[in-house]
Amino acid sequence: MRCATLFCAAALTAAAIGATTPPPAADDPRLAEFYQQKIGWGPCPASYPASMQCGKLKVPLDYADPAQGTIELALARIPVTGSARLGSLVLNYGGPGESGADGTAERFDRWRDLAKSYDVVGFDPRGIAKSAPISCGGALPLVGTEYLDASELLRATKRAARACESHTGPILHHVGTVDVTRDMDVLRAALGDPKLNYWGGSYGSRIGAVYAAQFPQRAGRMILDGVDTLDKPLAELAMDVVKGQQLAFEGFARWCTKQPTCVYTGRDPRKVVERVEGLVAQLDKAPLTAKGGKKFNGQTLAFAIENSLYGTRSWPELADGLGRLERDEDLTVLAELAEPETDNEGAALTVVNCSDITDRGVRGDAKALQRKLDALLPKFQKASPIFGRGELWEIELCHGQPPGDGFAAKINHPGAPPMLLVGVRNDPATPYRWSEETASRLGSAMVVDYEGQGHTGYVHSLCVKQHVDRFLVTGQLPDGNTICPAEEVNANGE
């Protein structure tokens, strides 16, 4: 999955989600069967590494009323390879919408070192992938669609909400982060661990913060990487992301001008940024046609670029696609980079976020919303002529829906053990400032400041990896907030 934040997918699917009822305590006798279960580990799909094991975890559909039924969560683990086992390390890769089971198989080599000390466990959160997946029936807008007309935006919101309701059962109302963290505590118990050791990237960092706030005495060694915001209103959040995307693209431009195969080699990086800004504007006025007859406009190009900024290994492909565009060749590369999320990924991205946040956008009719959009558009375009226009509509992501539970926004010094947070200076999805803001909210956290590129730091920086691994294996935190210098990105994006 390329996208990992609230604003990285073209998914306008604000399902009708009610506020979460505070769940009962973990020692509630109604939950005993869940906390006392044992996981039966067995073979994984043939596509997984042979040494991995898979299983399932049973959890209540509704923690406030466990009698309403149960669902099963898909699990996958890399069994510990060393003799000095420290327990389990639970992983979440973000989204919301990414499979933790498949993600752990795909990133098997990344966890090889930590698997010497831990059983490394990925899980599909409720509503995701193989864990009672939610669906909006493919009722997501095409990439490149703009919602700058208020009436059209409201119609699309209502249409998508109805589709989500009709294609998903009762699980639709129970996929918020509070529910996910309750599941993680059941998983912790089923794994036999007194405390939860955890790595969460992007949205997974929000899961970690919410877990620590709900279960501070059960929080173990916890890593929050590519740290999510906990409390920003949608308009402010969107603006932060737009600015982060612009910074990330400027980093790509600097790299591209140094590559002999890049169409912009040897040019001033600032001129490259201006050139691509011009291409976006030009294509919005006069769209091209991609393979299969699909419209390719400026917003399609912006989305292709955005999807390429999460990991530097996508940079050569983006450079190739831009070169083909400049030479009036085929658009296949860029069109593939702009492919939208799957139905489940896109639905989860919005439904989960709208379960968590209370912001419901502009109060009033289409005229009031239109005034808001018209007022914000110049500010968003000034922040980024590439990304601003396409992100603006998402300030209304949850317009007209019942309020979310707002739990994350209330987190304030929960009393959990010290955590390690990782922020990336040029992160296109979770701007670095969110790491510092969330650290202050948690009250007991150290921040590793990676000065480089990409979304999350563990995969992009050996320095970050060393700090994270040391903390997870020994419990040793850095002395104060720590800087990891940017690592050079080679011609292969590595």
BALO-905059 format. One record per residue (C-alpha): z, x, y. Coordinates in steps of 0.05 Angstrom, whole numbers, padded with zeros to 5 digits, always signed. Layout:
<rs>
ZXY;...
</rs>
This chain:
<rs>
+00000+00000+00000;-00021+00031+00066;+00022-00011+00114;+00096-00009+00118;+00122-00045+00179;+00124-00113+00210;+00063-00099+00252;+00017-00061+00205;-00018-00118+00169;-00063-00174+00190;-00017-00226+00161;+00000-00288+00201;+00040-00324+00149;+00104-00350+00178;+00130-00394+00122;+00182-00447+00134;+00244-00406+00122;+00314-00431+00134;+00375-00391+00154;+00411-00357+00097;+00478-00385+00075;+00532-00331+00071;+00534-00311-00003;+00597-00314-00045;+00637-00251-00060;+00614-00205-00115;+00676-00222-00156;+00658-00296-00156;+00664-00318-00229;+00597-00353-00222;+00565-00285-00215;+00600-00252-00274;+00541-00259-00322;+00496-00222-00273;+00545-00165-00257;+00562-00155-00331;+00490-00152-00358;+00461-00090-00390;+00389-00069-00378;+00345-00062-00440;+00299-00004-00424;+00233-00001-00461;+00161+00022-00454;+00124+00017-00388;+00051-00001-00376;+00002+00051-00402;-00016+00071-00331;+00054+00098-00319;+00075+00169-00337;+00095+00170-00411;+00167+00190-00398;+00182+00130-00354;+00221+00069-00379;+00217-00003-00356;+00263-00062-00358;+00284-00127-00323;+00345-00150-00284;+00367-00223-00281;+00393-00248-00214;+00408-00317-00185;+00355-00351-00144;+00408-00372-00094;+00473-00332-00089;+00506-00389-00052;+00491-00435-00111;+00478-00394-00175;+00469-00458-00215;+00401-00468-00181;+00369-00421-00231;+00351-00348-00241;+00293-00299-00231;+00277-00232-00262;+00265-00167-00224;+00219-00114-00252;+00249-00045-00259;+00222+00024-00275;+00259+00090-00281;+00248+00164-00290;+00304+00183-00338;+00347+00242-00318;+00323+00308-00346;+00383+00353-00332;+00451+00356-00365;+00493+00346-00302;+00477+00272-00290;+00503+00244-00224;+00484+00172-00237;+00425+00131-00212;+00383+00138-00149;+00353+00071-00129;+00289+00072-00088;+00253+00024-00041;+00187+00043-00008;+00184-00010+00046;+00134-00062+00066;+00164-00111+00058;+00116-00120+00001;+00111-00055-00037;+00125-00051-00112;+00182-00004-00127;+00164+00000-00200;+00091+00017-00189;+00109+00060-00129;+00156+00103-00170;+00102+00114-00223;+00052+00133-00169;+00101+00181-00137;+00127+00209-00202;+00119+00282-00181;+00155+00270-00115;+00220+00254-00153;+00215+00308-00206;+00269+00352-00173;+00319+00296-00162;+00307+00271-00233;+00344+00334-00257;+00407+00301-00230;+00393+00226-00228;+00360+00170-00265;+00309+00152-00211;+00301+00077-00208;+00249+00035-00173;+00250-00041-00170;+00206-00097-00146;+00247-00136-00096;+00250-00211-00104;+00185-00243-00082;+00146-00179-00091;+00095-00156-00144;+00124-00172-00213;+00189-00204-00187;+00174-00278-00176;+00118-00261-00126;+00107-00305-00066;+00038-00327-00046;+00002-00358+00013;-00061-00372-00027;-00102-00321+00010;-00093-00358+00075;-00090-00294+00116;-00138-00281+00173;-00194-00231+00165;-00183-00161+00192;-00211-00159+00263;-00191-00231+00279;-00160-00238+00348;-00108-00288+00367;-00108-00285+00443;-00120-00359+00450;-00053-00395+00445;-00080-00459+00413;-00117-00419+00360;-00054-00377+00347;-00010-00438+00337;-00061-00471+00291;-00065-00408+00249;+00011-00404+00244;+00017-00475+00220;-00041-00468+00172;-00011-00406+00140;+00059-00436+00137;+00033-00497+00099;-00005-00451+00051;+00057-00410+00036;+00097-00472+00022;+00044-00501-00024;+00032-00437-00064;+00104-00413-00073;+00164-00447-00104;+00237-00445-00084;+00238-00369-00082;+00203-00374-00014;+00270-00392+00018;+00309-00335-00015;+00272-00270-00001;+00308-00244+00060;+00340-00175+00062;+00410-00203+00051;+00387-00231-00016;+00352-00166-00034;+00416-00126-00021;+00456-00175-00064;+00406-00160-00119;+00415-00085-00108;+00490-00092-00118;+00478-00128-00184;+00430-00072-00202;+00483-00020-00185;+00532-00053-00232;+00481-00062-00288;+00464+00012-00282;+00538+00028-00292;+00546+00061-00224;+00610+00052-00182;+00571+00066-00119;+00498+00058-00098;+00459+00121-00085;+00396+00103-00049;+00332+00126-00015;+00297+00074+00028;+00233+00086+00068;+00210+00045+00127;+00232-00028+00115;+00272+00002+00057;+00316+00033+00111;+00334-00036+00135;+00353-00055+00064;+00399+00006+00062;+00433-00011+00128;+00444-00083+00107;+00472-00061+00040;+00520-00014+00074;+00543-00070+00120;+00553-00119+00063;+00584-00070+00013;+00612-00011+00052;+00660+00009-00003;+00604+00011-00054;+00555+00053-00012;+00545+00122-00041;+00497+00176-00017;+00446+00137+00024;+00381+00162+00056;+00345+00120+00108;+00276+00150+00120;+00227+00126+00173;+00282+00084+00202;+00269+00011+00219;+00298-00026+00279;+00354-00075+00267;+00354-00118+00328;+00293-00114+00374;+00258-00177+00399;+00187-00183+00374;+00153-00166+00440;+00194-00103+00450;+00186-00084+00377;+00111-00092+00381;+00107-00049+00444;+00147+00006+00410;+00099+00005+00351;+00037+00006+00395;+00063+00068+00431;+00080+00101+00364;+00010+00087+00338;-00021+00118+00400;+00022+00181+00392;+00002+00186+00319;-00072+00180+00335;-00066+00234+00388;-00038+00278+00333;-00099+00262+00290;-00145+00279+00348;-00113+00347+00356;-00123+00361+00282;-00194+00335+00281;-00218+00380+00337;-00196+00441+00296;-00235+00421+00234;-00307+00448+00229;-00330+00386+00191;-00302+00336+00241;-00353+00304+00288;-00306+00320+00346;-00295+00394+00329;-00283+00439+00388;-00273+00382+00437;-00214+00368+00482;-00167+00322+00442;-00156+00279+00503;-00231+00267+00508;-00232+00248+00434;-00179+00196+00446;-00218+00169+00505;-00282+00167+00464;-00250+00127+00408;-00218+00080+00459;-00288+00069+00485;-00315+00055+00415;-00262+00001+00405;-00281-00032+00471;-00355-00026+00455;-00348-00057+00386;-00307-00114+00413;-00364-00131+00459;-00420-00119+00409;-00394-00121+00337;-00433-00089+00280;-00444-00115+00210;-00413-00080+00151;-00433-00083+00078;-00431-00154+00052;-00444-00184+00120;-00373-00175+00146;-00364-00169+00220;-00340-00100+00243;-00311-00104+00313;-00264-00061+00354;-00203-00091+00322;-00231-00074+00253;-00239-00002+00275;-00168-00002+00304;-00141-00028+00238;-00179+00024+00198;-00149+00078+00243;-00079+00049+00239;-00082+00048+00163;-00102+00121+00163;-00043+00145+00204;+00013+00132+00154;-00002+00194+00114;-00040+00256+00136;-00079+00257+00070;-00119+00199+00098;-00142+00240+00158;-00203+00271+00126;-00228+00202+00105;-00217+00175+00175;-00254+00235+00204;-00312+00222+00156;-00314+00149+00175;-00314+00164+00250;-00369+00214+00240;-00412+00163+00204;-00400+00113+00260;-00420+00164+00313;-00484+00180+00274;-00501+00107+00266;-00494+00113+00191;-00462+00063+00143;-00393+00033+00158;-00369+00034+00086;-00314+00086+00095;-00283+00052+00156;-00291-00017+00127;-00253+00004+00064;-00198+00035+00107;-00192-00032+00143;-00184-00073+00079;-00126-00122+00088;-00064-00127+00045;-00065-00166-00020;-00042-00238-00016;+00028-00221-00041;+00036-00160+00004;+00013-00197+00066;+00056-00258+00051;+00117-00216+00038;+00109-00177+00101;+00116-00238+00144;+00160-00283+00101;+00214-00230+00091;+00214-00209+00164;+00218-00280+00188;+00277-00291+00141;+00314-00235+00176;+00299-00242+00250;+00318-00298+00298;+00263-00287+00350;+00216-00346+00348;+00172-00327+00407;+00155-00368+00467;+00191-00435+00473;+00144-00489+00495;+00072-00512+00486;+00006-00475+00481;+00002-00469+00557;+00068-00431+00560;+00046-00386+00504;-00021-00373+00537;+00014-00351+00601;+00057-00303+00560;-00003-00273+00524;-00042-00265+00589;+00017-00231+00622;+00029-00182+00564;-00043-00163+00548;-00052-00113+00606;+00014-00079+00587;-00005-00073+00514;-00075-00047+00530;-00046+00003+00578;+00002+00028+00524;-00057+00036+00477;-00129+00014+00489;-00140+00024+00414;-00082-00014+00384;-00052-00057+00439;-00099-00116+00437;-00096-00125+00362;-00020-00123+00360;-00006-00172+00416;-00010-00236+00376;+00046-00213+00330;+00098-00228+00384;+00089-00299+00357;+00095-00279+00284;+00150-00330+00270;+00134-00381+00324;+00160-00451+00309;+00199-00432+00246;+00273-00443+00232;+00315-00384+00254;+00326-00326+00207;+00396-00304+00188;+00400-00248+00240;+00448-00208+00195;+00416-00140+00210;+00421-00150+00285;+00497-00158+00279;+00509-00092+00243;+00559-00050+00283;+00598+00007+00252;+00606-00025+00183;+00653+00029+00157;+00607+00057+00104;+00607+00131+00086;+00564+00177+00128;+00489+00169+00115;+00429+00214+00127;+00374+00185+00170;+00304+00215+00177;+00261+00203+00239;+00190+00227+00250;+00168+00242+00321;+00096+00218+00311;+00110+00162+00262;+00059+00106+00273;+00102+00051+00243;+00176+00066+00258;+00182+00105+00323;+00232+00161+00325;+00277+00127+00376;+00294+00074+00323;+00327+00129+00281;+00375+00145+00338;+00387+00072+00355;+00402+00053+00283;+00446+00115+00274;+00489+00093+00333;+00495+00023+00302;+00517+00050+00235;+00569+00095+00269;+00571+00148+00214;+00502+00178+00206;+00467+00244+00216;+00394+00246+00237;+00342+00296+00213;+00288+00300+00267;+00220+00317+00238;+00173+00338+00294;+00110+00326+00254;+00063+00270+00232;+00062+00213+00183;+00105+00154+00163;+00172+00176+00134;+00191+00249+00129;+00208+00264+00056;+00136+00268+00033;+00111+00305+00095;+00162+00360+00105;+00192+00412+00058;+00249+00420+00109;+00265+00346+00106;+00261+00346+00030;+00310+00403+00026;+00361+00367+00070;+00353+00302+00032;+00358+00335-00037;+00419+00376-00017;+00455+00314+00007;+00438+00273-00055;+00457+00329-00103;+00518+00360-00068;+00539+00309-00016;+00530+00361+00039;+00505+00333+00105;+00473+00377+00159;+00519+00403+00213;+00501+00355+00268;+00432+00326+00280;+00380+00374+00253;+00308+00390+00274;+00253+00404+00224;+00192+00434+00257;+00123+00404+00248;+00085+00430+00188;+00012+00450+00196;-00037+00399+00167;-00095+00434+00131;-00167+00411+00124;-00148+00367+00065;-00095+00331+00105;-00039+00366+00067;
</rs>
